[in-house]
Amino acid sequence: MASKVVLIVVVIVVAAGAGGLGFVAGYEYKTSPAATPAAVANSTLSVLGAGTLNTLFPQVASQLVNETPGITAPSAAQTYEGSLDITTAITSTGALTDVAAVADFRLIPQLLEPKYAGYEVVFGATPEVLAYNPAISAFNGINQTNWAQKLVADVTTHGNAPFAVWNASTDPNGYNEIFSLELQGLLSNGSASTFYNTFYGGASGAPAVPSSSTTLVEHESQAATLLKTGVVSALITYRSYAVVNGLKYQSFDPIVGLSANNSTALSDYAKVTSTIVDSSGSFAPVHAAPVLFAVTVPSNAPNPALGAAFLHLLLSPQGAAILSAGGAFTPIFPGWSEDPGAVPSILAPDVTGLPSWASPFLP
């Protein structure tokens, strides 16, 4: 089988109950915890976040500004890009930020802790979907079962625009889209290469190589525009990205969408894998894990109290309303952390331990 990247995702059912997912009855938002007014007065909130958060996090930041006198959160102090770019910026280029949020909950423990961060909080989930151009006839009648066949028919039709893919070495969605193709192949006929081979090649143990005849490698910040303008015909992306960018999309089977956590899903996720180039330039395997978004206040944050205030608001009902608008995210409250005792005291009521199925995916 051609080389591929492995990631395992877990489907999350919103329910206020076991596992801590969903809202707990009686939760009362306590207003943004500035600790003391002097702790954040005249401070500017800085954020480094995964690209798909570039609409939602600024809304949370604006809410925080409205509720906390004396602070600002200008767009110039907020950067949204690939999650692996974010961790590299913090560890290799000395970037300082009050909030760092990534699209793969493993990245903070693996790449930032313990030197650059002391904890992580999982705050939301969003499955992979196929965003596509509905004007293309190849997608007529698309559904959860036939979407991959429709996609192959589209990109192999002469004159049709290619399939947009993202760089798996800088953005988790780059390897997640590979996993969705492979998992759909397993679901369709038991072979992970069935649809993968139309879009990727590459030697075993090396990064997947996008096919020049069927794909176009693009950055997340441009993908939605390219789809809307017909430069590409489809892309596999987070539902949150499709929602905030107003894209037509087709949902996947929960396992294919990397949003299931039952034993069958975990077994299937273990059957797919891939390789990326890490920050040192070396090849690194990527293994399946839940598609869960996580956030932290880095250890060297310029304004750690302000960062904690942002996290508290993110985990509140107000934050959940922003995240869940249009079905973008499934908010998680209390947030999940590998070490709840490591979070600032102001966040203690907002955080609980990881569910038992999630813990094995962390180092």
Secondary structure, 3 states (H helix, E strand, C coil): CCCCECCCCCCCCCCCCHHHCCCCCCCCCCCCCCCCHHHHCCEECCEEEEHHHCCHHHHHHHHHHHHCCCEECCHHHEEEECHHHHHHHHHHCCCCCCEEEECCCCHHHHHHCCCCCCCCEEEEECCEEEEECCCCHHHCCCCCCCHHHHHHHHHCCCCCCCEEECCCCCCHHHHHHHHHHHHHHHHHHCCCHHHHHHHEECCCCCCCEECCCCEEECCHHHHHHHHHCCCCCEEEEEHHHHHHCCCCEEECCCCCCCCCCCHHHHHHHCCCEEEEECCCCCEEEEECCCCEEEEECCCCCCCHHHHHHHHHHHCCHHHHHHHHHHHCCEEEEEEEECCHHHCCHHHHHHEEECCCCCHHHCC
